[in-house]
Amino acid sequence: MKNKLSILLRAGVFTLAAVFAFAFTQPKPQQGPFVYDPLTDTFTDVSGVNYQCNMAFEEICVYLEPNLESETIPGRFEEL
Amino acid sequence: MGKSSYIIWQSIAYLLAFVFLYTGISKVYDFEGTRQAMHNQVFPNSVANFLLYFIIITELVLGMMLLFKPTQVVGIYGVFVMMMLFTLYVALVYFRIFDRVPCSCGGILSSIGWGEHLVLNLFLLGIAWIGVWRRGKGISY
């Protein structure tokens, strides 16, 4: 009886943890690329948008790969 | 061992098991979000890649260890060490030791700030410390 209770308790803790994890987590789908605006410190998802980055010393846009591993590319965001 | 001591010990083990399994499973469920959050932290990308898998595996393993009596003692020590490291990192971020403040982790904790995260971590560290202390007094199953 004590053994069964112990097993039920363990299974209950594991199940509860899994239920809470699935209930309170919203998976983030892979997105990007992103355009970073340093003035507002925000990222804008530009996936599906054709754009180019032109070098312009008075305007700066920063391009990052979604995996955040590439070097940032300075330039100006222009929608084509 | 008295019944009340046994209940306290098991409660501590199961509570910490719940926390670690919850965070581990939520990290796996939102792996992409976890990966991005890890890369957004203040350490280099190479360290982030290593920690991404290390933390998830460690959380799940320690969580499972705390559920079974033969491994509960080792599990509680492991949880205590991990909580110390997590709390130290959160404290360093909160007190602006690093040059920037990155975003928080996933799950329900993504809705709380670094200050609240620090308080929660200190609470859990205290729980883990009680578990280690009681083990040191020879109180276990």
Backbone of each chain as ProteinMPNN parsed JSONL, in Angstrom:
{"seq_chain_A": "MKNKLSILLRAGVFTLAAVFAFAFTQPKPQQGPFVYDPLTDTFTDVSGVNYQCNMAFEEICVYLEPNLESETIPGRFEEL", "coords_chain_A": {"N_chain_A": [[0.848, -1.205, 0.0], [1.9, 1.23, 0.884], [3.998, 1.399, -0.84], [2.684, 1.572, -3.305], [1.466, 4.026, -3.022], [3.688, 5.656, -2.925], [4.712, 5.313, -5.503], [2.598, 6.374, -6.957], [2.681, 9.008, -6.107], [5.164, 9.904, -7.077], [4.747, 9.651, -9.834], [2.678, 11.442, -10.034], [3.91, 13.907, -9.388], [5.697, 14.143, -11.532], [3.899, 14.155, -13.698], [2.369, 16.42, -13.132], [4.314, 18.422, -13.326], [4.907, 18.207, -16.049], [2.421, 18.851, -17.171], [2.076, 21.513, -16.262], [4.263, 22.641, -17.561], [3.609, 22.368, -20.3], [1.263, 23.832, -20.259], [1.917, 26.463, -19.484], [3.821, 27.325, -21.22], [4.602, 28.918, -24.211], [5.453, 27.936, -27.242], [8.002, 29.352, -29.268], [7.886, 30.097, -32.601], [10.269, 29.58, -35.252], [11.681, 32.488, -36.461], [12.239, 35.396, -38.489], [14.359, 36.914, -41.05], [15.494, 39.6, -38.831], [15.095, 43.107, -38.257], [16.926, 45.494, -36.565], [16.263, 48.248, -34.538], [18.109, 50.672, -33.203], [17.321, 52.999, -31.959], [14.825, 52.644, -30.783], [15.303, 50.298, -29.601], [14.25, 47.847, -30.518], [13.259, 44.821, -32.199], [12.246, 43.986, -35.461], [10.349, 41.71, -37.204], [11.129, 40.73, -40.36], [10.532, 38.718, -42.062], [9.819, 37.246, -45.151], [9.745, 39.637, -46.384], [11.169, 41.533, -48.913], [14.255, 43.072, -48.812], [16.92, 45.445, -48.627], [20.175, 46.26, -47.511], [21.61, 49.22, -47.306], [24.665, 50.935, -47.223], [24.868, 53.71, -45.281], [26.01, 56.52, -43.795], [24.617, 58.188, -42.076], [22.368, 56.866, -41.345], [21.543, 53.883, -39.726], [21.104, 50.431, -39.942], [20.724, 47.254, -38.51], [21.441, 43.971, -39.214], [20.646, 40.685, -38.316], [21.257, 37.207, -38.27], [18.692, 34.681, -37.757], [19.669, 32.784, -35.959], [21.268, 34.175, -34.351], [23.983, 34.125, -34.498], [25.644, 35.162, -36.39], [27.795, 37.809, -37.59], [26.865, 41.21, -37.013], [25.368, 43.253, -39.51], [25.892, 46.377, -40.68], [23.859, 49.046, -42.013], [21.285, 50.506, -44.139], [17.818, 50.056, -43.859], [15.707, 49.198, -46.478], [12.68, 48.765, -48.04], [11.982, 46.786, -50.787]], "CA_chain_A": [[0.0, 0.0, 0.0], [2.799, 2.382, 1.007], [4.758, 1.386, -2.089], [1.81, 2.069, -4.379], [1.283, 5.461, -2.776], [4.947, 6.282, -3.298], [4.786, 5.324, -6.971], [1.587, 7.33, -7.438], [3.155, 10.35, -5.785], [6.232, 10.223, -8.036], [4.107, 9.834, -11.142], [1.894, 12.667, -9.934], [4.819, 15.059, -9.461], [6.186, 14.226, -12.914], [2.778, 14.531, -14.575], [2.025, 17.812, -12.833], [5.372, 19.258, -13.906], [4.733, 18.194, -17.507], [1.193, 19.595, -17.48], [2.378, 22.929, -16.063], [5.202, 23.062, -18.607], [2.873, 22.53, -21.554], [0.201, 24.827, -20.093], [2.422, 27.824, -19.299], [4.867, 27.638, -22.19], [4.137, 29.125, -25.585], [6.632, 27.766, -28.093], [8.245, 30.443, -30.201], [8.279, 29.552, -33.907], [11.474, 30.192, -35.803], [11.3, 33.69, -37.199], [13.348, 36.222, -38.95], [15.347, 37.743, -40.339], [15.013, 40.734, -38.057], [15.77, 44.408, -38.381], [17.06, 46.078, -35.229], [16.254, 49.711, -34.482], [18.792, 51.051, -31.945], [16.663, 54.145, -31.318], [13.743, 52.134, -29.943], [15.764, 49.025, -29.038], [13.266, 46.814, -30.861], [13.489, 43.99, -33.369], [11.079, 43.829, -36.318], [10.446, 40.53, -38.049], [10.954, 41.082, -41.77], [10.481, 37.492, -42.853], [8.915, 37.371, -46.293], [9.851, 40.985, -46.963], [12.419, 41.756, -49.622], [14.87, 44.302, -48.329], [18.362, 45.534, -48.826], [20.871, 47.079, -46.517], [22.552, 50.119, -47.957], [25.544, 51.644, -46.305], [24.606, 55.153, -45.21], [26.617, 56.823, -42.503], [23.716, 58.895, -41.165], [21.311, 55.946, -40.946], [22.136, 52.572, -39.455], [20.252, 49.308, -39.591], [21.548, 46.115, -38.119], [20.832, 42.715, -39.623], [21.134, 39.515, -37.602], [20.667, 35.915, -38.621], [17.823, 34.227, -36.665], [20.366, 32.008, -34.937], [22.002, 35.178, -33.56], [25.388, 33.762, -34.418], [26.471, 35.845, -37.388], [28.166, 39.178, -37.272], [25.844, 42.179, -37.42], [25.691, 43.945, -40.753], [25.329, 47.732, -40.626], [23.332, 49.538, -43.278], [19.972, 51.146, -44.04], [16.758, 49.143, -44.278], [14.806, 49.716, -47.513], [11.819, 47.728, -48.588], [12.021, 46.84, -52.25]], "C_chain_A": [[0.885, 1.258, 0.0], [3.606, 2.55, -0.283], [3.949, 1.971, -3.235], [1.62, 3.571, -4.244], [2.519, 6.228, -3.227], [5.07, 6.393, -4.819], [3.802, 6.344, -7.538], [2.047, 8.771, -7.223], [4.225, 10.795, -6.781], [5.636, 10.514, -9.408], [3.307, 11.133, -11.16], [2.751, 13.914, -10.057], [5.295, 15.25, -10.896], [5.089, 14.716, -13.852], [2.403, 15.998, -14.386], [3.042, 18.765, -13.445], [5.207, 19.341, -15.421], [3.512, 19.014, -17.908], [1.425, 21.108, -17.35], [3.287, 23.45, -17.172], [4.472, 23.289, -19.921], [1.823, 23.635, -21.446], [0.747, 26.251, -20.098], [3.532, 28.192, -20.276], [4.246, 27.812, -23.56], [5.35, 29.03, -26.495], [6.757, 28.908, -29.089], [8.648, 29.839, -31.546], [9.514, 30.273, -34.44], [11.075, 31.362, -36.689], [12.533, 34.379, -37.759], [13.476, 36.181, -40.439], [14.718, 38.953, -39.655], [15.789, 41.981, -38.411], [15.783, 45.035, -37.002], [17.096, 47.596, -35.327], [16.896, 50.138, -33.161], [18.12, 52.204, -31.223], [15.57, 53.677, -30.366], [14.109, 50.813, -29.28], [14.752, 47.908, -29.295], [13.71, 46.065, -32.11], [12.186, 43.887, -34.15], [11.298, 42.63, -37.223], [10.158, 40.92, -39.5], [10.949, 39.84, -42.648], [9.455, 37.667, -43.972], [8.959, 38.737, -46.942], [11.189, 41.092, -47.677], [13.016, 43.074, -49.156], [16.336, 44.292, -48.722], [18.927, 46.447, -47.759], [21.885, 47.938, -47.247], [23.404, 50.816, -46.916], [25.231, 53.138, -46.371], [25.045, 55.6, -43.828], [25.655, 57.51, -41.533], [22.571, 58.011, -40.706], [21.915, 54.555, -40.804], [21.047, 51.542, -39.224], [21.166, 48.13, -39.315], [20.809, 44.842, -38.481], [21.479, 41.57, -38.86], [20.49, 38.273, -38.177], [19.78, 35.454, -37.464], [18.553, 33.444, -35.592], [21.263, 32.881, -34.084], [23.495, 34.924, -33.535], [26.254, 34.525, -35.414], [26.86, 37.216, -36.884], [27.05, 40.111, -37.718], [26.309, 42.92, -38.654], [25.076, 45.336, -40.692], [24.813, 48.138, -41.996], [21.972, 50.155, -43.061], [18.922, 50.207, -44.607], [15.894, 49.828, -45.318], [13.98, 48.567, -48.041], [11.791, 47.875, -50.104], [10.622, 46.79, -52.86]], "O_chain_A": [[0.663, 2.202, -0.758], [3.86, 3.661, -0.749], [4.455, 2.761, -4.031], [1.615, 4.297, -5.238], [2.422, 7.299, -3.826], [5.477, 7.426, -5.349], [4.121, 7.082, -8.471], [1.821, 9.638, -8.067], [4.196, 11.925, -7.27], [5.983, 11.503, -10.054], [3.264, 11.835, -12.17], [2.377, 14.867, -10.741], [5.3, 16.366, -11.416], [5.32, 15.582, -14.695], [2.153, 16.72, -15.351], [2.676, 19.793, -14.016], [5.349, 20.414, -16.008], [3.561, 19.781, -18.87], [1.022, 21.883, -18.218], [3.103, 24.564, -17.662], [4.695, 24.3, -20.586], [1.525, 24.303, -22.436], [0.118, 27.153, -20.653], [4.121, 29.267, -20.164], [3.47, 26.974, -24.019], [6.182, 29.937, -26.522], [5.774, 29.369, -29.67], [9.656, 29.136, -31.622], [9.761, 31.433, -34.112], [10.221, 31.224, -37.565], [13.677, 33.988, -37.526], [12.726, 35.437, -41.071], [13.552, 39.277, -39.884], [16.954, 41.934, -38.804], [14.747, 45.097, -36.34], [17.867, 48.16, -36.104], [16.285, 49.98, -32.104], [18.312, 52.383, -30.021], [15.401, 54.233, -29.281], [13.333, 50.268, -28.496], [14.439, 47.123, -28.4], [14.43, 46.595, -32.956], [11.124, 43.717, -33.552], [12.307, 42.543, -37.923], [9.065, 41.387, -39.818], [11.311, 39.894, -43.824], [8.357, 38.179, -43.749], [8.282, 38.972, -47.943], [12.229, 40.774, -47.101], [12.32, 44.088, -49.117], [16.9, 43.264, -49.095], [18.231, 47.288, -47.191], [22.896, 47.441, -47.745], [22.918, 51.231, -45.863], [25.331, 53.745, -47.437], [24.527, 55.128, -42.816], [25.838, 57.434, -40.318], [21.865, 58.368, -39.763], [22.693, 54.109, -41.647], [20.159, 51.754, -38.398], [22.271, 48.051, -39.853], [19.658, 44.663, -38.085], [22.704, 41.488, -38.765], [19.311, 38.283, -38.53], [20.059, 35.785, -36.311], [18.124, 33.428, -34.438], [21.946, 32.384, -33.189], [24.203, 35.436, -32.667], [27.479, 34.528, -35.289], [26.33, 37.713, -35.891], [26.362, 39.83, -38.7], [27.5, 43.184, -38.823], [23.852, 45.461, -40.655], [25.278, 47.633, -43.018], [21.541, 50.317, -41.92], [19.096, 49.634, -45.682], [15.393, 50.925, -45.075], [14.509, 47.529, -48.438], [11.596, 48.972, -50.627], [10.479, 46.826, -54.082]]}, "seq_chain_B": "MGKSSYIIWQSIAYLLAFVFLYTGISKVYDFEGTRQAMHNQVFPNSVANFLLYFIIITELVLGMMLLFKPTQVVGIYGVFVMMMLFTLYVALVYFRIFDRVPCSCGGILSSIGWGEHLVLNLFLLGIAWIGVWRRGKGISY", "coords_chain_B": {"N_chain_B": [[14.299, 7.611, 12.03], [12.085, 10.343, 12.46], [8.522, 10.589, 11.751], [7.63, 13.124, 10.941], [10.0, 14.384, 10.148], [10.657, 12.777, 7.964], [8.529, 13.349, 6.267], [8.969, 16.068, 5.797], [11.461, 15.98, 4.503], [10.817, 14.451, 2.173], [8.931, 16.149, 1.063], [10.459, 18.404, 0.438], [12.181, 17.245, -1.461], [10.352, 16.443, -3.468], [9.169, 18.882, -4.144], [11.337, 20.359, -5.205], [11.943, 18.624, -7.258], [9.678, 18.881, -8.841], [9.935, 21.603, -9.63], [12.373, 21.578, -11.093], [11.843, 19.66, -13.071], [9.687, 20.859, -14.324], [10.838, 23.266, -15.362], [12.799, 22.136, -17.013], [11.302, 20.538, -18.835], [9.72, 22.526, -19.994], [11.652, 24.002, -21.285], [12.493, 22.219, -23.234], [10.126, 21.929, -24.661], [9.723, 24.491, -25.677], [12.028, 24.84, -27.372], [13.238, 26.407, -29.343], [12.734, 29.023, -28.448], [14.117, 28.894, -26.05], [16.697, 28.526, -26.991], [17.147, 30.943, -28.352], [16.887, 32.717, -26.222], [19.025, 31.9, -24.653], [21.177, 32.553, -26.27], [20.933, 35.222, -26.118], [21.923, 35.926, -23.735], [24.544, 37.112, -21.502], [26.934, 35.818, -21.952], [29.47, 34.361, -24.183], [28.613, 33.081, -27.525], [29.529, 30.467, -27.949], [29.662, 29.419, -25.403], [26.988, 29.654, -24.778], [25.825, 27.787, -26.524], [26.802, 25.392, -25.442], [25.766, 25.513, -22.81], [23.056, 25.505, -23.326], [22.28, 22.842, -23.926], [23.425, 21.522, -21.762], [22.202, 22.594, -19.434], [19.488, 21.936, -19.789], [19.547, 19.1, -19.886], [20.704, 18.562, -17.396], [18.803, 19.644, -15.625], [16.573, 17.978, -16.1], [17.62, 15.455, -15.443], [18.387, 15.796, -12.733], [15.897, 16.411, -11.672], [14.516, 13.974, -12.026], [16.14, 12.339, -10.46], [15.539, 13.242, -7.926], [13.106, 12.134, -7.465], [13.351, 9.509, -6.804], [14.216, 7.393, -4.163], [16.873, 6.114, -3.797], [18.523, 7.878, -5.187], [18.035, 10.367, -4.252], [19.587, 11.796, -2.377], [22.042, 12.455, -3.646], [20.879, 13.889, -5.652], [19.764, 16.118, -4.299], [22.029, 17.48, -3.472], [23.109, 18.117, -5.98], [21.065, 19.75, -6.998], [21.241, 21.855, -5.169], [23.765, 22.931, -5.78], [23.344, 23.708, -8.451], [21.254, 25.578, -8.108], [22.604, 27.485, -6.636], [24.413, 28.448, -8.549], [22.648, 29.386, -10.541], [21.282, 31.369, -9.079], [23.366, 33.069, -8.431], [24.079, 34.017, -10.981], [21.685, 35.33, -11.743], [21.644, 37.289, -9.765], [23.946, 38.744, -10.415], [23.177, 39.778, -12.892], [20.929, 41.264, -12.132], [21.988, 43.219, -10.415], [23.327, 44.712, -12.206], [25.947, 44.11, -12.965], [26.93, 43.152, -15.317], [27.265, 44.504, -18.678], [24.818, 44.778, -19.874], [21.259, 44.06, -19.605], [19.843, 41.054, -20.113], [16.987, 39.297, -21.639], [14.498, 37.357, -19.817], [14.154, 33.846, -18.745], [12.249, 31.009, -20.103], [8.821, 29.726, -20.007], [6.603, 30.083, -17.214], [8.108, 31.833, -15.842], [8.981, 33.733, -17.61], [7.319, 35.826, -17.455], [7.991, 37.277, -15.281], [10.127, 39.716, -13.689], [13.72, 40.393, -13.406], [14.26, 40.939, -10.746], [12.161, 39.745, -9.287], [12.68, 37.183, -10.113], [15.108, 36.748, -8.874], [14.351, 36.745, -6.177], [12.66, 34.505, -6.117], [14.523, 32.531, -6.818], [16.228, 32.677, -4.608], [14.513, 31.788, -2.639], [14.057, 29.127, -3.47], [16.666, 28.242, -3.332], [17.045, 28.39, -0.617], [15.262, 26.377, 0.201], [16.548, 24.161, -0.936], [18.892, 24.282, 0.522], [17.996, 23.69, 3.092], [17.314, 21.044, 2.657], [19.861, 19.957, 2.109], [21.102, 20.491, 4.538], [19.59, 19.001, 6.344], [20.213, 16.532, 5.413], [22.842, 16.483, 6.063], [22.613, 16.247, 8.774], [22.091, 13.663, 9.0], [19.572, 12.922, 8.37], [17.425, 11.341, 6.368], [15.825, 9.175, 4.031]], "CA_chain_B": [[13.903, 8.945, 11.574], [10.699, 10.605, 12.798], [7.621, 10.698, 10.603], [7.583, 14.512, 10.465], [11.247, 14.636, 9.42], [10.543, 12.074, 6.696], [7.587, 14.089, 5.42], [9.637, 17.311, 5.382], [12.482, 15.621, 3.528], [10.166, 14.063, 0.924], [8.28, 17.347, 0.498], [11.528, 19.201, -0.179], [12.642, 16.535, -2.662], [9.321, 16.475, -4.509], [8.993, 20.269, -4.583], [12.453, 20.697, -6.092], [11.794, 17.784, -8.451], [8.65, 19.541, -9.65], [10.483, 22.824, -10.216], [13.394, 21.275, -12.102], [11.206, 18.973, -14.201], [8.876, 21.862, -15.018], [11.686, 24.129, -16.175], [13.454, 21.33, -18.036], [10.34, 20.167, -19.879], [9.301, 23.728, -20.723], [12.767, 24.386, -22.163], [12.457, 21.306, -24.379], [8.902, 22.229, -25.42], [10.002, 25.725, -26.416], [13.479, 24.767, -27.567], [13.68, 27.557, -30.14], [12.736, 30.177, -27.557], [15.207, 28.703, -25.092], [17.958, 28.746, -27.706], [17.303, 32.372, -28.583], [17.11, 33.374, -24.928], [20.379, 31.565, -24.203], [22.109, 33.34, -27.076], [20.77, 36.624, -25.758], [22.541, 36.177, -22.432], [25.756, 37.932, -21.55], [28.141, 35.048, -22.224], [29.695, 34.142, -25.619], [27.74, 32.113, -28.191], [30.036, 29.099, -27.767], [29.217, 29.019, -24.057], [25.528, 29.521, -24.845], [25.51, 26.501, -27.166], [27.074, 24.326, -24.478], [24.834, 25.608, -21.686], [21.707, 25.193, -23.81], [22.027, 21.414, -23.743], [23.853, 21.107, -20.426], [21.213, 22.966, -18.427], [18.262, 21.15, -19.995], [19.791, 17.71, -19.477], [20.931, 18.541, -15.945], [17.528, 19.865, -14.928], [15.734, 16.781, -16.205], [18.244, 14.359, -14.69], [18.266, 16.076, -11.292], [14.478, 16.285, -11.324], [14.202, 12.542, -11.913], [16.881, 11.784, -9.323], [14.865, 13.604, -6.679], [11.877, 11.363, -7.313], [13.652, 8.139, -6.385], [14.951, 7.425, -2.892], [18.317, 5.845, -3.859], [19.285, 8.981, -5.804], [17.567, 11.66, -3.735], [20.637, 12.514, -1.659], [22.918, 13.046, -4.666], [20.051, 14.863, -6.358], [19.601, 17.347, -3.522], [23.301, 18.202, -3.551], [23.192, 18.654, -7.332], [20.117, 20.863, -7.085], [21.784, 22.96, -4.38], [24.846, 23.55, -6.556], [22.744, 24.384, -9.614], [20.513, 26.761, -7.645], [23.603, 28.488, -6.267], [24.938, 29.04, -9.775], [21.573, 30.164, -11.156], [21.014, 32.551, -8.249], [24.513, 33.966, -8.584], [23.957, 34.656, -12.293], [20.553, 36.268, -11.688], [22.058, 38.413, -8.924], [24.896, 39.552, -11.189], [22.402, 40.52, -13.896], [20.038, 42.219, -11.454], [22.767, 44.329, -9.868], [23.954, 45.415, -13.335], [27.38, 43.858, -13.033], [27.22, 43.052, -16.742], [27.006, 45.773, -19.363], [23.422, 44.872, -20.304], [20.336, 43.147, -18.921], [19.154, 40.275, -21.152], [15.625, 38.891, -21.324], [14.446, 36.239, -18.863], [13.988, 32.501, -19.286], [10.938, 30.669, -20.631], [7.792, 29.243, -19.096], [5.878, 31.068, -16.425], [9.079, 32.791, -15.334], [9.234, 34.795, -18.574], [6.438, 36.951, -17.161], [8.469, 38.009, -14.106], [11.363, 40.434, -13.933], [14.928, 39.819, -12.797], [14.16, 41.073, -9.285], [11.293, 38.659, -8.81], [13.398, 35.935, -10.401], [16.121, 36.609, -7.828], [13.652, 36.373, -4.938], [12.223, 33.115, -6.28], [15.71, 31.68, -6.762], [16.709, 32.635, -3.221], [13.579, 30.917, -1.907], [14.347, 27.735, -3.838], [18.0, 27.936, -2.795], [16.827, 28.127, 0.801], [14.652, 25.043, 0.31], [17.606, 23.185, -1.226], [19.833, 24.322, 1.644], [17.381, 22.93, 4.184], [17.464, 19.639, 2.292], [21.268, 19.569, 2.295], [21.392, 20.583, 5.961], [18.951, 17.868, 6.998], [20.97, 15.353, 5.005], [24.075, 16.53, 6.842], [22.309, 15.793, 10.134], [21.799, 12.235, 8.934], [18.14, 12.728, 8.199], [17.039, 11.043, 4.982], [14.76, 8.2, 4.074]], "C_chain_B": [[12.439, 9.17, 11.869], [9.849, 10.784, 11.567], [7.62, 12.12, 10.042], [8.846, 14.847, 9.683], [11.203, 13.985, 8.046], [9.635, 12.842, 5.733], [8.232, 15.374, 4.902], [10.657, 17.019, 4.285], [11.855, 15.287, 2.181], [9.498, 15.276, 0.257], [9.305, 18.217, -0.209], [11.962, 18.552, -1.49], [11.619, 16.642, -3.782], [9.069, 17.89, -5.023], [10.096, 20.657, -5.572], [12.4, 19.859, -7.374], [10.785, 18.416, -9.393], [9.223, 20.758, -10.368], [11.461, 22.501, -11.349], [12.793, 20.548, -13.308], [10.365, 19.956, -15.01], [9.744, 22.728, -15.93], [12.381, 23.36, -17.289], [12.518, 20.984, -19.184], [9.902, 21.4, -20.668], [10.409, 24.202, -21.663], [12.8, 23.501, -23.409], [11.263, 21.643, -25.287], [9.068, 23.495, -26.26], [11.499, 25.816, -26.656], [14.005, 25.972, -28.336], [13.755, 28.811, -29.271], [13.866, 30.101, -26.537], [16.554, 28.992, -25.749], [18.192, 30.236, -27.926], [17.581, 33.11, -27.277], [18.53, 33.108, -24.436], [21.412, 32.379, -24.971], [22.015, 34.828, -26.763], [21.394, 36.938, -24.4], [23.915, 36.822, -22.606], [27.027, 37.131, -21.812], [28.267, 34.773, -23.718], [28.796, 33.056, -26.201], [28.213, 30.673, -27.996], [29.603, 28.562, -26.402], [27.705, 28.8, -24.056], [25.121, 28.187, -25.462], [25.703, 25.335, -26.208], [26.028, 24.322, -23.368], [23.406, 25.246, -22.077], [21.371, 23.729, -23.537], [22.361, 20.962, -22.32], [22.773, 21.386, -19.387], [19.945, 22.132, -18.563], [18.454, 19.721, -19.492], [19.955, 17.624, -17.966], [19.635, 18.725, -15.177], [16.658, 18.62, -14.956], [16.307, 15.63, -15.382], [18.094, 14.581, -13.184], [16.815, 15.951, -10.834], [14.075, 14.83, -11.13], [14.907, 11.921, -10.713], [16.173, 12.069, -8.003], [13.595, 12.807, -6.445], [12.123, 9.965, -6.754], [14.596, 8.147, -5.192], [16.443, 7.132, -3.016], [19.145, 7.005, -4.402], [18.895, 10.352, -5.256], [18.688, 12.468, -3.087], [21.58, 13.204, -2.642], [22.157, 14.139, -5.414], [19.942, 16.18, -5.611], [20.889, 18.157, -3.514], [23.455, 18.855, -4.928], [22.283, 19.849, -7.519], [20.652, 22.08, -6.331], [22.88, 23.692, -5.151], [24.279, 24.322, -7.748], [22.015, 25.651, -9.192], [21.461, 27.866, -7.226], [24.113, 29.207, -7.51], [23.883, 29.904, -10.467], [21.352, 31.472, -10.4], [22.141, 33.56, -8.38], [24.42, 34.724, -9.907], [22.839, 35.693, -12.286], [20.927, 37.502, -10.872], [23.017, 39.332, -9.678], [24.18, 40.383, -12.25], [21.59, 41.612, -13.229], [20.795, 43.439, -10.938], [23.657, 44.988, -10.915], [25.485, 45.254, -13.359], [27.818, 43.749, -14.493], [26.824, 44.358, -17.43], [25.585, 45.883, -19.893], [22.586, 43.841, -19.551], [19.577, 42.355, -19.979], [17.732, 39.892, -20.734], [15.65, 37.639, -20.454], [14.248, 34.902, -19.553], [12.538, 32.26, -19.697], [9.956, 30.235, -19.575], [7.117, 30.385, -18.355], [6.83, 32.153, -15.935], [9.376, 33.902, -16.326], [8.356, 36.005, -18.274], [6.898, 37.726, -15.926], [9.805, 38.652, -14.432], [12.528, 39.778, -13.216], [14.875, 39.906, -11.266], [13.332, 39.956, -8.685], [11.963, 37.303, -9.005], [14.433, 35.676, -9.306], [15.485, 36.165, -6.511], [13.228, 34.908, -4.993], [13.405, 32.16, -6.172], [16.247, 31.562, -5.338], [15.818, 31.736, -2.369], [13.896, 29.445, -2.185], [15.729, 27.305, -3.335], [17.904, 27.627, -1.302], [16.231, 26.752, 1.049], [15.719, 23.966, 0.095], [18.609, 23.119, -0.074], [19.284, 23.547, 2.837], [17.526, 21.439, 3.92], [18.888, 19.146, 2.522], [21.604, 19.525, 3.785], [20.815, 19.375, 6.718], [19.685, 16.576, 6.634], [22.241, 15.293, 5.821], [23.866, 16.074, 8.281], [21.932, 14.316, 10.152], [20.332, 11.934, 8.775], [17.859, 12.507, 6.723], [15.932, 10.027, 5.045], [15.145, 7.051, 4.967]], "O_chain_B": [[11.614, 8.305, 11.575], [10.349, 11.087, 10.483], [7.612, 12.312, 8.826], [8.773, 15.525, 8.658], [11.661, 14.574, 7.067], [9.933, 12.968, 4.545], [8.075, 15.734, 3.735], [10.713, 17.714, 3.271], [12.309, 15.785, 1.15], [9.507, 15.402, -0.968], [9.063, 18.709, -1.312], [12.094, 19.229, -2.509], [11.983, 16.904, -4.929], [8.787, 18.078, -6.207], [9.824, 21.212, -6.637], [12.769, 20.335, -8.448], [11.009, 18.481, -10.601], [9.023, 20.926, -11.571], [11.382, 23.083, -12.431], [13.196, 20.798, -14.444], [10.336, 19.89, -16.239], [9.439, 22.907, -17.109], [12.536, 23.878, -18.395], [12.878, 21.113, -20.354], [9.731, 21.324, -21.884], [10.122, 24.748, -22.728], [13.099, 23.974, -24.506], [11.378, 21.641, -26.512], [8.613, 23.562, -27.402], [12.158, 26.751, -26.201], [15.075, 26.497, -28.03], [14.722, 29.57, -29.348], [14.489, 31.109, -26.204], [17.433, 29.613, -25.152], [19.297, 30.735, -27.714], [18.41, 34.019, -27.233], [19.167, 33.994, -23.865], [22.401, 32.84, -24.4], [22.912, 35.6, -27.104], [21.391, 38.09, -23.966], [24.376, 37.043, -23.726], [28.107, 37.717, -21.886], [27.293, 34.929, -24.456], [28.279, 32.212, -25.469], [27.394, 29.76, -27.89], [29.227, 27.397, -26.271], [27.204, 27.876, -23.415], [24.191, 27.533, -24.989], [24.891, 24.412, -26.158], [25.473, 23.278, -23.024], [22.639, 24.742, -21.257], [20.315, 23.415, -22.989], [21.665, 20.124, -21.747], [22.462, 20.529, -18.559], [19.39, 21.674, -17.564], [17.616, 19.198, -18.757], [19.411, 16.722, -17.328], [19.395, 18.037, -14.185], [16.069, 18.25, -13.94], [15.568, 14.916, -14.704], [17.721, 13.667, -12.449], [16.539, 15.448, -9.745], [13.372, 14.497, -10.175], [14.338, 11.072, -10.027], [16.198, 11.253, -7.082], [13.062, 12.807, -5.336], [11.192, 9.313, -6.282], [15.632, 8.812, -5.202], [17.236, 7.837, -2.393], [20.337, 7.106, -4.112], [19.372, 11.378, -5.742], [18.736, 13.689, -3.232], [21.883, 14.388, -2.495], [22.719, 15.177, -5.762], [20.019, 17.247, -6.22], [20.849, 19.387, -3.546], [23.88, 20.006, -5.03], [22.675, 20.847, -8.125], [20.527, 23.209, -6.805], [22.917, 24.922, -5.173], [24.688, 25.451, -8.017], [22.141, 26.687, -9.846], [21.174, 29.046, -7.427], [24.23, 30.433, -7.52], [24.176, 31.01, -10.922], [21.248, 32.542, -11.001], [21.9, 34.766, -8.433], [24.655, 35.931, -9.951], [23.024, 36.81, -12.768], [20.574, 38.623, -11.236], [22.912, 40.555, -9.588], [24.526, 41.541, -12.482], [21.561, 42.749, -13.698], [20.297, 44.562, -11.016], [24.6, 45.711, -10.592], [26.209, 46.175, -13.736], [28.907, 44.183, -14.866], [26.143, 45.202, -16.849], [25.174, 46.962, -20.321], [23.105, 42.898, -18.953], [18.742, 42.926, -20.681], [17.329, 40.141, -19.598], [16.666, 36.951, -20.356], [14.181, 34.824, -20.78], [11.706, 33.166, -19.65], [10.223, 30.359, -18.38], [7.076, 31.518, -18.836], [6.401, 33.27, -15.645], [9.96, 34.918, -15.948], [8.615, 37.095, -18.783], [6.274, 38.721, -15.555], [10.525, 38.206, -15.325], [12.377, 38.771, -12.524], [15.396, 39.029, -10.577], [13.73, 39.309, -7.717], [11.831, 36.4, -8.178], [14.616, 34.541, -8.865], [16.025, 35.306, -5.815], [13.416, 34.162, -4.031], [13.316, 31.116, -5.526], [16.668, 30.487, -4.911], [16.298, 31.017, -1.493], [13.99, 28.629, -1.267], [15.931, 26.15, -2.96], [18.579, 26.735, -0.789], [16.629, 26.046, 1.976], [15.789, 22.989, 0.84], [19.112, 22.048, 0.266], [20.024, 22.831, 3.513], [17.821, 20.662, 4.828], [19.101, 18.059, 3.059], [22.31, 18.624, 4.238], [21.458, 18.81, 7.603], [19.769, 15.648, 7.439], [22.682, 14.218, 6.228], [24.789, 15.584, 8.932], [21.51, 13.782, 11.178], [19.893, 10.81, 9.02], [18.047, 13.417, 5.916], [15.167, 10.007, 6.009], [14.367, 6.112, 5.136]]}, "name": "protein", "num_of_chains": 2, "seq": "MKNKLSILLRAGVFTLAAVFAFAFTQPKPQQGPFVYDPLTDTFTDVSGVNYQCNMAFEEICVYLEPNLESETIPGRFEELMGKSSYIIWQSIAYLLAFVFLYTGISKVYDFEGTRQAMHNQVFPNSVANFLLYFIIITELVLGMMLLFKPTQVVGIYGVFVMMMLFTLYVALVYFRIFDRVPCSCGGILSSIGWGEHLVLNLFLLGIAWIGVWRRGKGISY"}
